[in-house]
Amino acid sequence: MVNTAALLAQGAPEAGVLALGALGELVLERAGLINLGLEGMLYLGSAVAAYVAVSTGSLAAGFAAAAAAGALMAAIYLLLVIGLKADQAVTGLALVFLGIGLGDAVGVATQGAPAPMLSGASRDALLALVLVALPVLLHMFLYRSWMGYALRGLGEDEKAARMLGVNVTALRVAAALLAGMAAGAAGALFLAGPSGGRWSAGRAIGWGWLSLGTVILGYWHPLGIAVAAYLLGVLYAARPLLEGLGIHPALAEATPYIVVVIALTIISWVYERAGVRPPAAVWRR
């Protein structure tokens, strides 16, 4: 007999990681840019958080360092994409390899030592912030404020945004840095949650890609992203049940990725047929 309440609770840590990374990427895509380097940023954030937390004995310091590492990666993205007009997709893929390479170099220095862990109450409060408060606040910002309107307008029509007096470069720089910090912090949340406080090479691989998929599954909306992230988190928690049904462990481990690929294929087809579009600037790229 499946304990639904326990399953929902067990899926929250994974959902929090996906939601935090995806919400940051949402802000960037609403500004008309897309960063495929989210995978590398999250991976590097996990490693930096582990190293700093183990070295200082403070998980809060680990979170701060991970956010800073994500911001630094975002600065590289901005230099290449906005400063040098490099291709966004190529730049993003380069950041994936850079983040993973740097992450392995930093993370191995922890030698597998455990980082300080969150207390139960602190963990629950942090997950409530990421899965409930942040999506609601971001929704209010995007749809109830002038700055949110400017951000969404920029993602739809850059020329029109400029005519309205929007400082395009400044807004995109702010969006990219915020997205980078969120990706790095998502890596730290991965360390504190699904990774059990210990860094190991390759452990965070794939979570950035899942976060990118979560943006699409949530239809570029904060509340939709929260729901999509939670569903994927529950799917992660259900993997032992799949093994109990006779599914091979390797296949059960890959199930969230398989489901995302299938869901993205279906939902992209639905969006296309229904005439539903993401931010126009992103779609055109």
C-alpha positions, -999 to 999 in steps of 0.1 A, spaced: 0 0 0 15 34 -11 16 60 16 7 91 -4 15 116 23 50 101 28 56 101 -10 47 137 -13 70 146 16 99 126 2 96 143 -32 99 178 -17 137 181 -16 141 171 -52 113 194 -62 130 223 -44 162 219 -64 143 218 -97 120 247 -88 149 270 -76 169 264 -108 139 267 -130 126 299 -114 159 316 -120 159 305 -156 123 316 -160 134 352 -152 161 351 -178 139 336 -205 112 362 -198 140 388 -205 145 372 -239 176 351 -233 182 314 -227 211 298 -209 217 262 -216 246 264 -191 223 259 -162 235 223 -159 271 235 -154 261 262 -130 241 239 -108 268 213 -108 295 238 -98 272 253 -71 269 218 -56 307 214 -55 314 249 -42 288 246 -15 303 213 -4 338 226 -2 330 258 16 305 241 40 330 214 49 359 239 52 340 264 74 315 242 91 287 265 79 261 254 54 249 290 51 284 299 39 282 271 14 249 285 1 263 320 -2 295 307 -20 274 286 -44 252 316 -53 284 336 -59 298 309 -81 266 309 -101 268 347 -105 303 344 -117 293 319 -144 265 342 -153 290 370 -157 309 349 -182 277 342 -200 269 379 -202 304 388 -214 302 363 -242 265 368 -252 259 405 -247 295 418 -248 309 397 -276 276 387 -293 284 350 -291 257 324 -299 236 317 -268 234 279 -274 271 275 -280 279 297 -250 256 277 -228 271 244 -238 305 257 -231 294 267 -196 281 232 -191 316 217 -196 333 245 -177 310 241 -147 314 203 -146 352 205 -150 355 232 -123 330 214 -101 350 182 -102 382 201 -94 366 218 -64 345 190 -51 373 164 -50 390 186 -24 362 177 1 375 140 0 339 129 6 336 146 40 301 154 51 288 190 51 267 203 80 231 193 76 199 213 79 176 206 109 142 193 100 125 226 108 151 246 88 147 222 58 109 224 58 110 262 60 135 264 32 115 241 10 83 260 17 101 292 7 113 277 -26 82 258 -35 55 282 -23 67 316 -14 91 322 -42 67 312 -70 39 334 -55 62 364 -51 76 359 -86 41 357 -100 32 389 -83 64 406 -96 59 395 -132 22 402 -134 15 430 -108 45 453 -112 58 477 -138 93 461 -137 77 427 -142 57 441 -172 89 455 -186 107 422 -182 79 402 -199 77 429 -226 114 426 -233 110 389 -239 82 395 -264 95 424 -284 128 441 -277 122 470 -300 89 478 -283 106 476 -249 132 501 -259 106 525 -272 89 523 -237 122 534 -222 133 500 -209 171 497 -203 174 465 -221 211 457 -212 207 466 -175 175 444 -172 191 415 -190 223 417 -169 202 417 -137 181 388 -149 211 367 -159 229 374 -126 197 365 -106 194 333 -127 230 324 -121 227 329 -83 195 307 -83 213 280 -102 242 280 -78 219 280 -48 200 251 -64 233 232 -64 237 239 -27 201 228 -21 209 196 -40 239 190 -17 218 196 14 189 175 2 192 147 -24 229 144 -21 227 138 17 254 164 25 282 146 7 297 156 -27 306 129 -52 316 133 -88 287 131 -112 261 130 -85 245 163 -97 247 155 -134 214 160 -151 196 182 -126 203 214 -146 188 198 -177 158 187 -157 154 223 -144 154 236 -180 127 211 -188 107 222 -158 106 257 -172 89 244 -203 66 219 -185 55 248 -163 48 269 -194 72 297 -183 50 306 -154 61 306 -117 31 286 -104 33 262 -133 69 256 -126 63 249 -89 37 223 -99 59 207 -125 88 206 -102 68 189 -75 55 163 -98 90 154 -109 101 154 -73 74 129 -64 85 108 -95 120 107 -80 107 96 -47 87 69 -64 117 52 -79 120 25 -52 84 16 -58 92 11 -95 120 -13 -85 95 -31 -63 73 -36 -94 101 -54 -111 116 -26 -131 153 -28 -135 171 -4 -111 189 14 -139 157 20 -157 139 32 -125 168 56 -120 164 70 -155 126 72 -153 124 110 -144 146 118 -174 125 95 -197 93 110 -185 106 146 -190 117 138 -226 83 122 -234 64 150 -217 84 177 -235 77 161 -268 40 159 -262 36 193 -246 57 210 -274 33 194 -299 3 206 -279 18 241 -277 24 242 -314 -11 230 -323 -28 254 -298 -8 284 -310 7 287 -275 41 303 -274 69 309 -249 85 344 -247 88 353 -284 124 363 -283 133 329 -269 111 310 -294 127 328 -324 162 317 -313 
